[in-house]
Amino acid sequence: MKKKKIIITILVILAVGIVGYIFYARQSRDVPVNIIGPSQKISIKDIKLFLKGFPAQSAGEDPRKYFSQEITNLYTVRFFKFIQMEIEFTNRDEHLKAVKAYMYSVLDPQKAEEMFALYEKFLDYEIGIHEKAKSWGQPKTADELLRYLRTVQDYRRELFGNEVADAMWGAEVMANEYTIRKNKIKMDQTLYGAEKEKRINELKEDMWGAGAASIEDPPQSDPEKFAGYQEKQVIYQRDLQELPAEQRLEKIKEFRKEYFSTDQIARLEQVDAELEADKKKEADYYAQAKAIMNNPGIADDKKEEALRELQDNTFGEEAEAFRRRLNIEKNTK
């Protein structure tokens, strides 16, 4: 009996080792652009929904408008997640019974039957992916994220078939793939801005061809404009770091003109001036504080009092906030 247990243990270890080897052997290869092939014909419009942040389904939405033709599309997983939020999972049988009743109440009978069968499979998938992910490990780099994204989609394809899996998750996967690849280019500190922009445009071409230009809309709202402005600075980070201070400020002004109105630029410049004044004020304070601490003419028991007076004179109403910040910094060192 003992010998049998040892053999079983060895077989389990070997099986885990083989699974790990297969996964990491697949990981060692670069992931080619387009995890979801162009043959799937996923629309730019659908991908943009995920790039902008696909909102969860609300209670007031009628699911029938999303499934008038096929039951598998980008709204399917969203619908299933809504059901899971609305219908408590006490045990599988009771949960499925409630889900089936709900589906028949909001969908046509044939669609409800098809959707319920798909939901049962989706439930099994969620349990399976949770267990599988334990052996895959947490991705830490952009390349590992891409491999993880592909591995997860491959697992979905094994369970649901390529067509169904790509219909349900394809737009999300393409949006995630583009974001990961774009961020990898943006954060590459060896590249200058012009080269980064060239590579991002090439990435769009590789993923969407003729539709590349429309994948990201020009920013419209103020938050979108500010996000675009910040992204521009990240893309041109190396250029900005290598410029002398005066030229760096001029370059930043150029970026602001791309995104902001004259009034908005004036407000940003006012904020810049205030931040610069605060920075100078602190620098002056620390220089005077150092002089106090190094002054042999001031008794040690009076130095704390002199520093407090200096803080009050330098920061006025903000003196207490400054002292709290000093205490936090002191306690976290």
Buried (B, 14 or more C-beta within 10 A) or exposed (E): EEEEEEEEEEEEEEEEEEEEEEBEEEBEEEBEBBBBEEEBEBEBEBBBBBBEEBEEBEEEBEBEEBBEEEBBBBBBBBBBBBBBEEBEEEEEEEBBEBBBEBBBEBBEEEBBBBBBEBBBEBBEBEEBBEEBBEEBEEBEEBBBBBBBBBBBBEBBBEBBEBEBBBBBBBBBBBBBBBEBBBBBBBEBEEBBBEBBBEBBEEBBBBBBEEBBEEBBEEBEEEEBBBEBBEBBBEBBBBBBEEBEEEEBEEBBEEBBEEBBEEEBBEEBEEEEEEEEEEEEBEEEBEEBBEEBEEEEEBEEEEBEEBBEEBBBEBBEEEBEEBBEEEEEEEEEE
